[in-house]
Amino acid sequence: MKERLAKKIKLITIVSTLKQGLAHHKSKIDRTIHHIRDEIVAESGQRKGCVTPTLPELEYVDVSEQEHDVEEEEREILSEFEENCPPGGEDSVVFYATVKYKERDVSVDSEYRDEMWRLLGRKVTSPRLFIRGRYIGGADEVVALNENGKLKKLLQGISRVHSPCECCLNERFLICSSCNGSSRLIANDEETSNMWTRCRECNEKGLVRCPLCT
């Protein structure tokens, strides 16, 4: 009985000593934390106990340098293609096609077809694409450029038409006012055996190019 009591007293003493040690250790840790906090507050010039976090420095980005890099990339891609500039195509996209809403429809005006043949030095079929005075190619070449992402880069910086032409609504052609679109006129010359003569103001379709957008 005495031995058990002695063991309990010894255990209580050990536990009490352990608690005191932990309390002392915790007090030292608290003092250390407060000391470090006070040093941070003093360095930052803020009120004691209030630490304001600092924001990371922002990286400066030179926008003009990025734009220069994009322009350099555009010129590098353009240099891969043959230099062959259609009339008025120095800083634009010229597309010879047989679809009426395209820029130069060879099915509407044979002069566009002849112009395309002169540029390429041979009789070719449409479509044919020119960008900024460079011959890009036909349908297969354009599709390949679109798939590898180069077509979008070639078109960067080229202005787009956001509103229709007030004169032709982007049709590029108007009905000839001289012959009302018939491409023929009544011959006034009595010596002429033919009753009709070809209108000189329009093309074979009875159309004239829009004076505002072509």
C-alpha positions in Angstrom: 0.0 0.0 0.0 2.8 2.4 0.9 4.7 1.4 -2.3 1.6 2.3 -4.5 1.2 5.6 -2.7 4.9 6.4 -3.3 4.6 5.6 -7.0 1.6 7.9 -7.3 3.3 10.7 -5.6 6.4 10.2 -7.8 4.2 10.2 -10.9 2.4 13.4 -9.9 5.7 15.1 -9.4 6.9 14.0 -12.8 3.7 15.2 -14.5 3.9 18.5 -12.6 7.5 19.0 -13.7 6.6 18.2 -17.3 3.7 20.7 -17.3 6.0 23.4 -15.9 8.6 22.7 -18.6 6.0 22.8 -21.4 4.6 26.1 -20.0 8.1 27.6 -19.8 8.9 26.4 -23.4 5.6 27.8 -24.7 6.3 31.1 -23.0 9.7 31.3 -24.8 8.1 30.6 -28.1 5.4 33.3 -27.6 8.1 35.8 -26.7 10.1 34.9 -29.8 7.0 35.3 -32.0 6.2 38.7 -30.5 9.7 39.8 -30.9 9.9 38.9 -34.6 6.5 40.5 -35.2 7.6 43.7 -33.5 10.8 43.8 -35.7 8.7 43.4 -38.8 6.3 46.2 -37.7 9.3 48.5 -36.9 10.9 47.9 -40.3 7.7 48.5 -42.2 6.9 51.7 -40.2 3.4 50.4 -39.3 1.6 50.5 -36.0 2.6 47.7 -33.6 0.7 44.5 -34.1 -0.4 45.4 -37.7 1.6 44.0 -40.5 0.7 45.1 -44.1 1.7 42.5 -46.7 3.6 43.8 -49.6 2.5 43.2 -53.2 4.9 41.4 -55.6 6.6 43.6 -58.2 4.8 43.6 -61.5 6.7 42.6 -64.6 6.9 45.4 -67.2 5.8 44.4 -70.6 6.8 46.5 -73.6 3.7 46.4 -75.9 5.5 48.2 -78.7 8.2 45.5 -78.7 5.5 42.8 -79.0 3.9 44.6 -81.9 7.3 44.9 -83.6 7.8 41.1 -83.2 4.4 40.4 -84.7 5.2 42.6 -87.7 8.5 40.9 -88.1 6.8 37.5 -88.1 4.3 38.7 -90.8 7.1 40.0 -93.0 9.0 36.7 -92.6 5.9 34.7 -93.6 5.2 36.9 -96.6 8.8 36.6 -97.8 8.1 32.9 -98.4 5.8 33.7 -101.3 6.4 35.1 -104.8 6.3 38.9 -105.1 3.5 39.6 -107.6 1.2 42.5 -106.9 -2.1 43.0 -108.6 -3.3 46.6 -109.2 -4.2 48.2 -105.9 -3.1 45.2 -103.9 0.0 46.6 -102.1 -1.7 46.5 -98.6 -4.8 44.5 -99.1 -6.2 41.0 -100.0 -7.0 40.4 -103.6 -9.0 37.2 -104.4 -9.8 36.2 -108.0 -12.7 33.9 -107.8 -15.9 32.7 -109.5 -18.1 33.6 -106.5 -20.0 36.8 -106.9 -19.3 38.2 -103.4 -15.5 37.9 -103.7 -13.3 40.9 -104.5 -12.6 40.2 -108.2 -15.1 37.9 -109.7 -13.8 36.7 -113.1 -17.3 35.3 -113.9 -18.7 38.8 -113.8 -15.9 40.7 -115.5 -13.6 39.1 -118.1 -11.1 41.9 -117.5 -10.4 40.5 -114.1 -9.7 37.1 -115.6 -7.3 38.6 -118.2 -5.6 40.6 -115.4 -5.1 37.3 -113.4 -3.7 35.6 -116.4 -1.2 38.5 -117.0 -0.1 38.4 -113.4 0.6 34.7 -113.4 1.9 34.5 -117.0 -0.4 31.7 -118.0 -4.1 30.8 -118.2 -5.1 29.4 -114.8 -8.4 28.7 -113.1 -9.7 30.6 -110.1 -9.6 31.0 -107.1 -6.2 32.7 -106.8 -5.2 34.6 -103.7 -2.8 37.6 -103.4 -1.9 39.3 -100.1 0.0 42.5 -99.8 1.6 42.1 -103.2 2.5 38.5 -102.8 1.0 35.6 -104.7 -0.2 33.1 -102.1 -1.7 30.4 -104.4 -4.9 28.6 -105.2 -7.4 26.7 -103.1 -5.1 23.9 -102.0 -2.4 26.3 -100.8 -4.9 28.5 -99.0 -6.4 25.6 -97.2 -3.0 24.3 -96.1 -2.1 27.8 -94.8 -5.3 27.9 -92.8 -4.7 24.5 -91.3 -1.1 25.4 -90.1 -2.2 28.8 -88.7 -0.2 31.0 -91.2 -3.2 32.4 -93.0 -4.5 34.2 -89.9 -1.1 35.8 -89.4 -0.9 36.9 -93.0 -4.3 38.7 -92.6 -3.3 40.5 -89.4 -3.3 44.3 -89.7 -5.4 44.4 -92.9 -8.4 46.6 -92.5 -11.8 45.0 -92.7 -15.0 46.5 -94.2 -17.5 46.8 -91.3 -20.2 48.5 -93.3 -21.5 48.0 -96.8 -20.6 50.3 -99.6 -23.2 53.1 -99.9 -23.1 52.9 -103.7 -23.2 49.1 -104.5 -23.8 47.4 -101.1 -20.5 45.6 -101.6 -21.6 44.0 -104.9 -18.6 45.8 -106.6 -20.6 46.4 -109.8 -23.5 48.6 -110.9 -25.9 48.3 -113.8 -24.7 50.4 -116.7 -26.8 53.5 -117.0 -26.0 53.9 -120.7 -27.5 50.6 -121.8 -29.5 49.7 -118.8 -27.5 46.5 -118.4 -28.0 45.1 -121.9 -24.4 45.9 -123.0 -25.9 47.0 -126.4 -26.9 50.3 -127.9 -28.9 51.2 -131.0 -26.6 52.2 -133.8 -27.0 55.8 -134.8 -24.8 55.5 -137.8 -27.0 55.0 -141.0 -24.1 53.4 -142.8 -23.9 50.7 -140.2 -25.7 47.6 -141.3 -26.1 46.3 -137.7 -29.0 47.8 -135.8 -27.2 47.2 -132.4 -23.7 48.2 -131.3 -21.7 47.2 -128.3 -21.9 49.6 -125.3 -18.4 51.0 -124.6 -19.3 52.0 -121.0 -19.7 48.6 -119.5 -18.4 45.0 -119.7 -20.0 42.1 -121.4 -22.5 41.6 -118.6 -23.8 45.2 -118.8 -22.1 46.1 -115.6 -19.7 48.9 -114.6 -17.3 48.8 -111.6 -18.4 50.7 -108.5 -16.6 54.1 -108.4 -16.4 54.1 -104.6 -15.1 50.7 -103.6 -13.3 49.3 -106.7 
